[in-house]
């Protein structure tokens, strides 16, 4: 494994994950803000590592594997924490839809890669908008300083779920010829 700047940033997100969980459970008034801040740092490093990998020509197979795994671990961990915080069906349902979508798309990409067609299910602009909305929603809901911020978080959450379903359908449609073969 070659440790370069993008991989170091990805690994830093992995290190932040147990810290995020620990801070989430601290019984202090500042804990929600710090939890949201840690998540925001993780989201920013996700953007930065991809950018630097391209600009510095430091893309590696290990980085291409590790980055989406750490991204999914971070988002799913935050959604699980938020499911505890907002223990209602109107939060649990979209959280489950997002987690399910991530599992389906990961499996689909792996399967399509085995067929040599990974490009057919590569990240689209809808996926990027979905991810942005999802990150902003999670940050808002982790911080939750005021009901307006929470309500805004829910709006962004539901918008990201909508985009998640749309992008999943697009990916499945792209792969349908191969999925439908007997």
C-alpha angles and dihedrals in degrees: 000000000000113000108215132159097272092048091047089054091049091049090049088060089053090052091048092056099077089041090054091051093047094049091047089063097044112117096228131113091235095053097089092052093047091046090052090045092052089050090049090052089050091049091049093049088051090058092041098050093054092046093048092046089058099039096044092039089236100135112141135177090243091053091048088054098041101045099063092041092054091043092055093044090052096047095042092048091051092048091051091050091048091049087061092046095046099035096182133114091242089063099034094052097055090041090054091046091052094047091046091049091052091052093047094048093045091052091045093051092048092049093046090049089056087055091049091247103106090130089066089068101034121140113288132201089258088057091052092050089046091052092048092050091044093052093047091047093050092048092050094048094045091051097039096171094157137011090249091059091047091050090048088050090054092050091051090044093054092044090052090049089052090050090045092057093044093049091046090053090049091051092047090048090051090053097037096102089058095039093051095053112113 
